[in-house]
């Protein structure tokens, strides 16, 4: 028999009006791909913006979907035109998980398993889901010095974790690999570090918006950690493009991919903002602990797989600033 060809893509995006999901939808549209954008609680402002932004680039349909509702997921994937690929981003962030562990488990653990099962039953060409740098726990020194870029085959013991969210990601990856091994499902995950950009509304890391969005409109910002704290950063559109290229590639070589990014201290980050906004007022809380995240992750595997690298941090920060300024009716920098 001749080899099966890749189907004409029709990509389901779950969590489609969220911070990262909305950018995934926009990047898919830029590639001219048919999209079904699903969300349990759609943000009407984001939906309206995406309809305008995506325009006539690609067919775009919005639906309401709770991924913990297995019959609804199965009906959607069994509909017409058939969905061929999925980027799964429907996930409760850590503050919501900590407030309601039961609901967190329903969405983040059961909902993920539902998506794996649906991919198996309906023969999706590929499912890509967002894991996280929190897969690696909360301490860089477990892996080495701050300049050690953690690779995908490294890991840590449960005692080194801080976020329930991160432990859930570990379980998601474990279960996903069983679907690959036992059911032959084509699944991959990406592990982003701190994803920054304007428009984040719910997260344990709201400071990843505030550091640039507030100075962009002339407001001061206080970062809740010492200036020496080091984190790895990636701009939201670059992370979205990585997922899009990974889900659309005909064949891939691995299950897990770090997105990579630029690893800098808070002090350097503030200096990067001041490249574009010299008068930016950015302070740090030196009496607070550093962020409970690893400092540096290696993105070479993904860059080699898809032939794409994130833009330099300074250019991402500029884009972030200009998003905030545009919203406020201010000229770009």
VEXLUMVEX-87597 format. One line per 2 residues: number of its first residue (from 1); their letters; for each residue z, x, y of N, C-alpha, C. Coordinates in steps of 0.2 Angstrom, whole numbers, padded with zeros to 4 digits. Last residue first. Layout:
NUM	A	Z,X,Y,Z,X,Y,Z,X,Y | ... $
This chain:
333	XX	0100,0033,0262,0102,0040,0264,0097,0044,0260 | 0095,0017,0268,0096,0022,0263,0097,0029,0266 $
331	XX	0103,0005,0280,0097,0009,0278,0099,0014,0272 | 0112,-0010,0275,0112,-0003,0278,0106,0001,0275 $
329	XX	0116,-0022,0268,0111,-0022,0274,0110,-0015,0278 | 0123,-0021,0257,0127,-0022,0264,0122,-0022,0270 $
327	XX	0114,-0018,0248,0118,-0024,0247,0121,-0026,0254 | 0110,-0005,0252,0106,-0010,0252,0109,-0017,0252 $
325	XX	0122,0002,0249,0120,0001,0256,0115,-0004,0257 | 0122,0002,0235,0128,-0001,0239,0126,-0003,0246 $
323	XX	0110,0009,0232,0111,0002,0230,0117,-0002,0234 | 0113,0021,0238,0108,0017,0241,0108,0010,0239 $
321	XX	0123,0026,0229,0125,0025,0236,0120,0020,0239 | 0115,0027,0218,0121,0023,0218,0123,0021,0225 $
319	XX	0106,0037,0222,0103,0030,0220,0109,0025,0220 | 0115,0048,0223,0111,0045,0229,0108,0038,0228 $
317	XX	0119,0049,0210,0124,0047,0216,0120,0045,0222 | 0107,0054,0205,0111,0048,0202,0115,0045,0207 $
315	XX	0106,0066,0211,0101,0061,0212,0103,0054,0210 | 0117,0073,0207,0116,0072,0214,0111,0066,0215 $
313	XX	0115,0074,0193,0120,0070,0195,0119,0068,0203 | 0098,0073,0188,0103,0077,0190,0109,0072,0193 $
311	XX	0093,0061,0175,0092,0064,0182,0098,0068,0183 | 0092,0063,0157,0095,0060,0163,0094,0064,0170 $
309	XX	0077,0065,0149,0084,0068,0151,0086,0064,0157 | 0067,0063,0134,0069,0060,0141,0076,0063,0142 $
307	XX	0062,0063,0121,0059,0066,0126,0061,0064,0133 | 0069,0057,0110,0065,0053,0114,0061,0056,0120 $
305	XX	0075,0068,0103,0072,0062,0100,0067,0058,0104 | 0080,0077,0113,0074,0079,0108,0071,0073,0105 $
303	XX	0090,0069,0118,0084,0072,0123,0078,0074,0118 | 0098,0067,0108,0094,0062,0110,0088,0064,0114 $
301	XX	0103,0081,0106,0100,0077,0100,0095,0071,0103 | 0109,0084,0118,0103,0087,0116,0099,0084,0110 $
299	XX	0120,0080,0125,0115,0075,0124,0108,0078,0121 | 0137,0083,0122,0131,0086,0122,0125,0080,0120 $
297	XX	0151,0079,0134,0147,0078,0127,0140,0080,0128 | 0166,0082,0140,0159,0084,0140,0156,0082,0133 $
295	XX	0180,0078,0141,0177,0080,0147,0169,0081,0146 | 0187,0062,0135,0185,0069,0134,0181,0071,0140 $
293	XX	0200,0053,0143,0193,0053,0140,0192,0061,0139 | 0210,0047,0152,0211,0048,0145,0204,0048,0141 $
291	XX	0211,0057,0167,0208,0051,0164,0209,0052,0156 | 0227,0064,0171,0220,0064,0171,0217,0058,0167 $
289	XX	0241,0056,0179,0238,0060,0174,0230,0060,0174 | 0246,0058,0196,0244,0054,0191,0241,0058,0185 $
287	XX	0248,0065,0207,0254,0064,0203,0252,0060,0197 | 0236,0065,0215,0238,0071,0211,0244,0071,0206 $
285	XX	0224,0055,0217,0231,0055,0216,0234,0060,0212 | 0212,0059,0230,0214,0059,0223,0222,0058,0223 $
283	XX	0200,0053,0242,0206,0056,0240,0208,0055,0233 | 0187,0053,0253,0188,0052,0245,0195,0056,0244 $
281	XX	0177,0048,0264,0184,0049,0264,0186,0047,0256 | 0162,0055,0270,0165,0051,0265,0172,0053,0264 $
279	XX	0154,0061,0279,0160,0059,0282,0164,0055,0277 | 0142,0064,0273,0146,0070,0275,0153,0067,0277 $
277	XX	0134,0058,0261,0138,0055,0266,0143,0060,0268 | 0127,0067,0253,0123,0062,0256,0127,0058,0261 $
275	XX	0137,0076,0249,0130,0079,0251,0126,0073,0254 | 0148,0069,0246,0147,0071,0253,0140,0074,0255 $
273	XX	0146,0067,0233,0145,0061,0237,0144,0063,0244 | 0148,0080,0229,0142,0077,0228,0141,0071,0232 $
271	XX	0162,0081,0232,0157,0085,0235,0150,0083,0235 | 0167,0072,0222,0168,0070,0229,0163,0074,0233 $
269	XX	0163,0080,0211,0160,0073,0211,0161,0071,0219 | 0172,0091,0212,0164,0092,0213,0161,0085,0214 $
267	XX	0184,0084,0210,0183,0088,0217,0175,0089,0218 | 0183,0080,0197,0183,0075,0203,0182,0078,0209 $
265	XX	0171,0091,0189,0178,0089,0191,0178,0083,0196 | 0158,0086,0177,0161,0089,0183,0168,0087,0184 $
263	XX	0145,0086,0167,0152,0086,0167,0154,0090,0173 | 0132,0074,0165,0134,0080,0169,0142,0080,0169 $
261	XX	0125,0069,0149,0127,0068,0156,0129,0075,0159 | 0123,0062,0133,0124,0067,0137,0126,0065,0144 $
259	XX	0123,0052,0124,0118,0051,0129,0118,0058,0133 | 0123,0055,0106,0127,0056,0113,0121,0055,0118 $
257	XX	0119,0045,0093,0116,0050,0098,0121,0049,0104 | 0118,0042,0075,0122,0042,0082,0119,0047,0086 $
255	XX	0108,0042,0065,0111,0036,0067,0115,0036,0074 | 0091,0050,0067,0099,0050,0066,0102,0043,0067 $
253	XX	0078,0049,0069,0080,0054,0064,0088,0054,0062 | 0065,0036,0070,0071,0040,0072,0074,0044,0067 $
251	XX	0050,0029,0073,0054,0032,0068,0059,0036,0072 | 0045,0022,0085,0043,0020,0079,0048,0022,0073 $
249	XX	0055,0017,0099,0052,0023,0095,0051,0021,0088 | 0063,0007,0105,0055,0006,0104,0052,0012,0100 $
247	XX	0076,0012,0105,0074,0006,0101,0067,0005,0100 | 0074,0023,0113,0077,0024,0107,0075,0018,0102 $
245	XX	0070,0018,0126,0066,0022,0122,0068,0023,0115 | 0082,0010,0128,0075,0007,0128,0070,0012,0124 $
243	XX	0092,0020,0129,0092,0015,0124,0085,0011,0123 | 0087,0027,0140,0088,0030,0134,0088,0025,0128 $
241	XX	0087,0018,0151,0081,0020,0148,0082,0024,0142 | 0101,0016,0152,0097,0011,0150,0091,0013,0147 $
239	XX	0105,0029,0157,0107,0027,0151,0103,0021,0148 | 0098,0028,0169,0096,0033,0164,0098,0031,0157 $
237	XX	0104,0018,0176,0097,0017,0174,0095,0022,0169 | 0117,0023,0177,0116,0018,0173,0109,0017,0171 $
235	XX	0120,0041,0176,0118,0035,0180,0116,0030,0175 | 0135,0049,0169,0127,0047,0168,0126,0041,0172 $
233	XX	0147,0062,0167,0144,0056,0171,0137,0055,0169 | 0162,0067,0161,0155,0067,0160,0152,0061,0163 $
231	XX	0176,0075,0170,0173,0069,0166,0166,0071,0166 | 0191,0082,0174,0184,0083,0173,0182,0077,0168 $
229	XX	0203,0084,0188,0201,0080,0182,0193,0081,0180 | 0206,0089,0200,0204,0094,0194,0202,0090,0188 $
227	XX	0212,0079,0207,0205,0081,0209,0202,0086,0203 | 0220,0066,0196,0220,0072,0200,0213,0075,0201 $
225	XX	0217,0048,0199,0218,0054,0194,0218,0061,0199 | 0211,0037,0205,0217,0037,0202,0219,0042,0197 $
223	XX	0204,0040,0221,0203,0040,0214,0210,0041,0210 | 0202,0030,0235,0207,0034,0232,0206,0034,0224 $
221	XX	0191,0029,0248,0192,0027,0241,0198,0032,0239 | 0186,0020,0264,0189,0026,0260,0190,0024,0253 $
219	XX	0169,0014,0269,0176,0013,0267,0179,0019,0263 | 0156,0015,0272,0161,0017,0277,0168,0016,0275 $
217	XX	0148,0012,0262,0148,0007,0267,0154,0008,0272 | 0149,0023,0253,0142,0021,0255,0142,0016,0261 $
215	XX	0163,0023,0249,0160,0027,0255,0153,0025,0257 | 0161,0013,0239,0165,0012,0245,0163,0016,0251 $
213	XX	0152,0018,0230,0150,0012,0233,0155,0011,0239 | 0158,0030,0224,0152,0030,0229,0151,0024,0233 $
211	XX	0169,0026,0218,0169,0033,0221,0163,0034,0226 | 0168,0013,0212,0171,0014,0219,0170,0021,0222 $
209	XX	0163,0015,0200,0159,0012,0205,0162,0014,0212 | 0173,0022,0193,0166,0024,0192,0161,0021,0197 $
207	XX	0184,0014,0195,0183,0020,0199,0176,0023,0199 | 0184,0006,0184,0181,0003,0190,0180,0009,0195 $
205	XX	0187,0008,0170,0185,0013,0174,0181,0011,0180 | 0189,-0003,0162,0195,0002,0163,0193,0007,0168 $
203	XX	0181,-0017,0170,0181,-0011,0166,0187,-0007,0167 | 0169,-0027,0178,0175,-0027,0173,0175,-0021,0169 $
201	XX	0159,-0024,0187,0164,-0029,0189,0170,-0029,0184 | 0147,-0014,0195,0152,-0014,0189,0157,-0019,0191 $
199	XX	0139,-0011,0206,0138,-0017,0202,0143,-0018,0196 | 0131,0005,0206,0134,0000,0209,0134,-0007,0205 $
197	XX	0136,0018,0194,0131,0014,0198,0135,0009,0201 | 0140,0027,0178,0141,0025,0185,0135,0021,0188 $
195	XX	0148,0029,0164,0142,0026,0166,0143,0024,0173 | 0155,0042,0155,0156,0037,0161,0149,0035,0164 $
193	XX	0145,0043,0141,0152,0045,0144,0153,0040,0150 | 0138,0034,0126,0138,0036,0133,0145,0038,0136 $
191	XX	0131,0035,0112,0138,0036,0114,0138,0038,0122 | 0122,0024,0103,0122,0029,0108,0129,0029,0110 $
189	XX	0116,0021,0086,0120,0019,0091,0120,0025,0096 | 0105,0012,0075,0107,0018,0079,0111,0016,0084 $
187	XX	0097,0005,0060,0102,0005,0065,0104,0012,0069 | 0088,-0003,0049,0087,0003,0054,0092,0002,0060 $
185	XX	0095,-0006,0033,0094,-0008,0040,0093,-0002,0044 | 0098,-0004,0020,0092,-0002,0022,0090,-0004,0029 $
183	XX	0110,-0008,0014,0105,-0013,0015,0099,-0011,0018 | 0117,0004,0013,0117,-0001,0007,0112,-0006,0008 $
181	XX	0115,0012,0024,0115,0015,0017,0114,0010,0012 | 0116,0003,0035,0110,0008,0034,0110,0010,0027 $
179	XX	0128,-0003,0033,0122,-0007,0033,0116,-0003,0032 | 0136,0009,0034,0136,0005,0028,0130,0001,0027 $
177	XX	0134,0011,0048,0132,0016,0043,0132,0013,0036 | 0142,0000,0053,0134,0001,0054,0131,0006,0049 $
175	XX	0155,0003,0050,0152,-0002,0046,0144,-0002,0047 | 0156,0015,0058,0157,0015,0051,0154,0010,0047 $
173	XX	0154,0009,0071,0150,0014,0068,0150,0015,0060 | 0165,0000,0071,0158,-0002,0072,0153,0003,0069 $
171	XX	0176,0009,0071,0175,0005,0065,0168,0002,0066 | 0174,0016,0083,0174,0020,0077,0172,0015,0071 $
169	XX	0175,0005,0092,0169,0008,0092,0168,0012,0085 | 0189,0002,0090,0184,-0003,0088,0177,0000,0087 $
167	XX	0194,0014,0097,0195,0013,0090,0190,0008,0087 | 0190,0010,0110,0187,0016,0107,0188,0016,0099 $
165	XX	0198,-0001,0112,0191,-0001,0113,0187,0004,0109 | 0211,0004,0113,0209,0000,0107,0201,-0001,0107 $
163	XX	0212,0021,0119,0209,0014,0120,0208,0010,0113 | 0216,0033,0114,0220,0030,0119,0218,0022,0119 $
161	XX	0218,0044,0099,0214,0039,0103,0219,0036,0108 | 0224,0053,0091,0221,0056,0097,0217,0050,0101 $
159	XX	0227,0046,0079,0232,0047,0084,0230,0050,0091 | 0215,0046,0072,0217,0040,0076,0222,0041,0081 $
157	XX	0206,0062,0074,0211,0057,0070,0213,0051,0075 | 0189,0064,0079,0196,0065,0079,0200,0060,0075 $
155	XX	0173,0074,0078,0177,0068,0078,0185,0069,0078 | 0156,0079,0077,0163,0080,0078,0167,0073,0079 $
153	XX	0143,0076,0077,0146,0076,0070,0153,0078,0071 | 0138,0076,0090,0139,0070,0086,0143,0070,0080 $
151	XX	0147,0088,0100,0142,0085,0097,0143,0079,0092 | 0154,0092,0116,0155,0089,0110,0149,0086,0107 $
149	XX	0153,0106,0125,0150,0100,0124,0150,0097,0117 | 0165,0115,0132,0163,0113,0126,0160,0106,0126 $
147	XX	0172,0116,0144,0165,0117,0144,0161,0116,0137 | 0185,0114,0141,0182,0109,0145,0174,0110,0145 $
145	XX	0188,0120,0124,0189,0120,0131,0184,0115,0135 | 0190,0108,0110,0189,0115,0113,0190,0115,0120 $
143	XX	0194,0097,0104,0188,0100,0102,0186,0107,0105 | 0206,0094,0109,0205,0093,0102,0199,0097,0099 $
141	XX	0205,0094,0123,0207,0100,0119,0207,0100,0112 | 0200,0082,0127,0195,0087,0126,0198,0093,0122 $
139	XX	0206,0066,0122,0208,0073,0123,0203,0078,0122 | 0204,0054,0117,0206,0054,0124,0207,0061,0126 $
137	XX	0190,0050,0106,0197,0050,0108,0198,0051,0115 | 0177,0048,0103,0180,0055,0102,0187,0055,0104 $
135	XX	0174,0036,0106,0173,0037,0099,0177,0044,0098 | 0172,0036,0120,0179,0035,0117,0179,0035,0110 $
133	XX	0159,0037,0122,0162,0043,0122,0170,0042,0119 | 0152,0024,0112,0155,0026,0118,0158,0033,0117 $
131	XX	0139,0013,0107,0146,0015,0106,0149,0018,0112 | 0128,0000,0109,0132,0005,0113,0138,0006,0109 $
129	XX	0114,-0001,0096,0120,-0003,0100,0124,0002,0104 | 0099,-0006,0091,0103,-0001,0094,0109,-0004,0097 $
127	XX	0090,-0010,0077,0095,-0012,0081,0099,-0006,0084 | 0073,-0012,0072,0078,-0008,0074,0083,-0012,0078 $
125	XX	0066,-0023,0066,0063,-0016,0065,0069,-0011,0067 | 0075,-0035,0056,0073,-0031,0062,0071,-0024,0061 $
123	XX	0077,-0044,0045,0072,-0038,0045,0070,-0035,0051 | 0086,-0054,0044,0079,-0056,0048,0075,-0050,0048 $
121	XX	0096,-0048,0038,0093,-0055,0035,0086,-0056,0038 | 0099,-0037,0046,0098,-0036,0039,0094,-0043,0036 $
119	XX	0103,-0043,0058,0097,-0038,0058,0095,-0037,0050 | 0113,-0051,0054,0107,-0054,0056,0101,-0049,0056 $
117	XX	0122,-0040,0051,0120,-0045,0046,0114,-0048,0048 | 0124,-0035,0064,0122,-0031,0058,0119,-0035,0053 $
115	XX	0130,-0046,0070,0123,-0043,0073,0120,-0039,0067 | 0142,-0048,0063,0137,-0053,0063,0130,-0050,0065 $
113	XX	0148,-0036,0067,0146,-0037,0060,0141,-0042,0059 | 0150,-0039,0081,0146,-0033,0079,0143,-0034,0072 $
111	XX	0159,-0050,0079,0152,-0051,0083,0148,-0045,0081 | 0170,-0043,0073,0166,-0048,0070,0159,-0049,0073 $
109	XX	0172,-0034,0084,0172,-0032,0077,0168,-0037,0073 | 0171,-0040,0097,0169,-0032,0096,0169,-0030,0089 $
107	XX	0174,-0053,0096,0168,-0051,0099,0166,-0044,0096 | 0186,-0054,0088,0181,-0058,0087,0174,-0056,0089 $
105	XX	0194,-0044,0095,0192,-0043,0088,0186,-0047,0086 | 0196,-0050,0107,0193,-0044,0107,0190,-0042,0100 $
103	XX	0203,-0062,0103,0196,-0063,0106,0193,-0056,0106 | 0215,-0054,0100,0211,-0059,0095,0204,-0060,0097 $
101	XX	0219,-0048,0111,0217,-0044,0105,0213,-0048,0100 | 0219,-0050,0127,0218,-0055,0121,0215,-0051,0115 $
99	XX	0221,-0039,0135,0224,-0045,0136,0224,-0050,0131 | 0214,-0029,0129,0221,-0028,0129,0225,-0035,0131 $
97	XX	0201,-0034,0131,0204,-0033,0124,0211,-0033,0124 | 0200,-0033,0145,0200,-0039,0141,0202,-0039,0134 $
95	XX	0201,-0019,0146,0206,-0023,0149,0206,-0030,0146 | 0189,-0014,0138,0196,-0013,0136,0201,-0017,0140 $
93	XX	0176,-0027,0137,0179,-0020,0139,0187,-0020,0138 | 0168,-0034,0123,0173,-0035,0128,0176,-0028,0130 $
91	XX	0150,-0035,0122,0156,-0032,0120,0162,-0033,0126 | 0134,-0034,0120,0139,-0039,0121,0146,-0037,0118 $
89	XX	0123,-0026,0117,0128,-0024,0122,0134,-0029,0123 | 0111,-0021,0107,0117,-0025,0107,0122,-0022,0112 $
87	XX	0094,-0023,0107,0099,-0019,0110,0105,-0023,0111 | 0083,-0026,0093,0089,-0028,0097,0092,-0022,0100 $
85	XX	0067,-0032,0088,0071,-0027,0090,0077,-0030,0093 | 0060,-0044,0085,0059,-0038,0081,0064,-0033,0082 $
83	XX	0060,-0062,0085,0063,-0056,0088,0062,-0050,0083 | 0045,-0072,0084,0051,-0068,0081,0053,-0062,0085 $
81	XX	0044,-0085,0097,0041,-0079,0093,0047,-0075,0090 | 0055,-0093,0085,0048,-0090,0087,0047,-0090,0094 $
79	XX	0070,-0088,0076,0066,-0093,0080,0059,-0090,0081 | 0080,-0081,0070,0075,-0084,0065,0070,-0089,0069 $
77	XX	0088,-0077,0080,0084,-0072,0077,0079,-0075,0072 | 0094,-0090,0082,0090,-0086,0087,0086,-0081,0084 $
75	XX	0101,-0093,0070,0095,-0097,0073,0091,-0093,0078 | 0110,-0082,0070,0105,-0083,0065,0099,-0087,0067 $
73	XX	0118,-0085,0081,0114,-0079,0081,0109,-0079,0076 | 0123,-0097,0077,0119,-0097,0083,0115,-0091,0083 $
71	XX	0131,-0094,0066,0125,-0098,0065,0120,-0098,0071 | 0141,-0085,0072,0136,-0083,0067,0130,-0087,0066 $
69	XX	0147,-0082,0086,0145,-0088,0083,0139,-0086,0078 | 0149,-0070,0092,0154,-0071,0086,0152,-0078,0083 $
67	XX	0140,-0069,0102,0138,-0066,0096,0143,-0067,0090 | 0135,-0083,0111,0141,-0080,0109,0140,-0076,0102 $
65	XX	0122,-0086,0122,0124,-0084,0115,0130,-0080,0115 | 0109,-0093,0132,0117,-0092,0131,0118,-0091,0124 $
63	XX	0095,-0084,0137,0098,-0089,0133,0105,-0088,0133 | 0080,-0081,0146,0087,-0081,0146,0090,-0086,0141 $
61	XX	0065,-0072,0144,0068,-0078,0143,0076,-0077,0143 | 0050,-0065,0150,0057,-0064,0150,0060,-0071,0149 $
59	XX	0036,-0055,0148,0039,-0061,0147,0046,-0061,0146 | 0034,-0043,0162,0034,-0044,0154,0037,-0051,0154 $
57	XX	0030,-0043,0175,0030,-0037,0171,0030,-0038,0164 | 0032,-0052,0185,0027,-0053,0179,0026,-0047,0175 $
55	XX	0049,-0050,0188,0043,-0053,0190,0038,-0054,0184 | 0060,-0042,0188,0055,-0041,0182,0049,-0044,0184 $
53	XX	0066,-0046,0200,0065,-0039,0199,0059,-0038,0193 | 0068,-0060,0198,0064,-0057,0204,0062,-0050,0202 $
51	XX	0076,-0060,0187,0069,-0064,0187,0065,-0061,0193 | 0087,-0052,0191,0082,-0050,0186,0075,-0053,0186 $
49	XX	0092,-0061,0201,0090,-0054,0203,0085,-0051,0198 | 0096,-0071,0192,0091,-0073,0198,0088,-0066,0200 $
47	XX	0106,-0065,0184,0100,-0068,0181,0094,-0069,0186 | 0115,-0061,0194,0112,-0056,0190,0105,-0059,0187 $
45	XX	0120,-0074,0197,0117,-0070,0202,0113,-0064,0199 | 0125,-0079,0185,0119,-0082,0188,0116,-0078,0194 $
43	XX	0129,-0071,0171,0130,-0071,0178,0124,-0073,0182 | 0133,-0080,0156,0128,-0077,0160,0130,-0077,0168 $
41	XX	0142,-0078,0144,0144,-0080,0150,0139,-0077,0156 | 0135,-0073,0133,0139,-0078,0132,0141,-0082,0139 $
39	XX	0117,-0069,0134,0124,-0068,0136,0129,-0074,0135 | 0101,-0062,0132,0107,-0067,0130,0113,-0065,0132 $
37	XX	0085,-0062,0134,0091,-0059,0137,0096,-0064,0136 | 0071,-0057,0126,0075,-0062,0126,0082,-0059,0128 $
35	XX	0056,-0050,0131,0063,-0049,0131,0066,-0056,0130 | 0041,-0040,0129,0044,-0046,0129,0052,-0046,0127 $
33	XX	0038,-0025,0139,0040,-0028,0133,0043,-0035,0133 | 0034,-0017,0149,0030,-0022,0147,0032,-0026,0141 $
31	XX	0043,-0007,0154,0039,-0005,0149,0034,-0011,0146 | 0050,-0015,0163,0045,-0010,0166,0041,-0007,0160 $
29	XX	0057,-0022,0154,0052,-0026,0158,0047,-0021,0161 | 0066,-0012,0150,0062,-0015,0145,0056,-0019,0149 $
27	XX	0073,-0011,0163,0069,-0005,0160,0064,-0008,0154 | 0079,-0023,0164,0075,-0021,0169,0070,-0015,0166 $
25	XX	0088,-0024,0153,0082,-0029,0153,0077,-0026,0158 | 0096,-0013,0156,0092,-0012,0150,0086,-0017,0150 $
23	XX	0102,-0018,0167,0098,-0012,0168,0093,-0011,0162 | 0110,-0028,0161,0105,-0030,0166,0100,-0024,0167 $
21	XX	0118,-0020,0153,0113,-0025,0150,0108,-0026,0155 | 0128,-0014,0162,0122,-0010,0158,0117,-0014,0156 $
19	XX	0134,-0026,0167,0133,-0020,0171,0127,-0016,0168 | 0127,-0041,0160,0132,-0036,0161,0130,-0030,0165 $
17	XX	0117,-0049,0156,0118,-0049,0163,0124,-0045,0165 | 0116,-0047,0142,0111,-0045,0146,0112,-0046,0153 $
15	XX	0123,-0047,0130,0126,-0044,0135,0122,-0043,0141 | 0108,-0042,0120,0114,-0046,0121,0119,-0043,0126 $
13	XX	0091,-0043,0120,0097,-0039,0123,0103,-0044,0124 | 0078,-0043,0109,0084,-0046,0111,0089,-0041,0114 $
11	XX	0061,-0039,0111,0068,-0036,0110,0073,-0041,0113 | 0047,-0038,0102,0051,-0043,0106,0058,-0042,0105 $
9	XX	0034,-0027,0100,0041,-0028,0101,0042,-0035,0105 | 0024,-0029,0086,0023,-0029,0093,0031,-0031,0095 $
7	XX	0030,-0018,0073,0028,-0024,0075,0028,-0024,0083 | 0023,-0003,0066,0028,-0006,0070,0026,-0013,0073 $
5	XX	0016,-0005,0049,0016,-0003,0056,0021,-0006,0060 | 0018,0001,0033,0019,-0004,0038,0019,-0002,0045 $
3	XX	0006,0011,0025,0012,0010,0028,0013,0004,0033 | -0004,0002,0012,-0003,0006,0018,0003,0006,0021 $
1	X	0000,0004,-0006,0000,0000,0000,0000,0004,0006 $
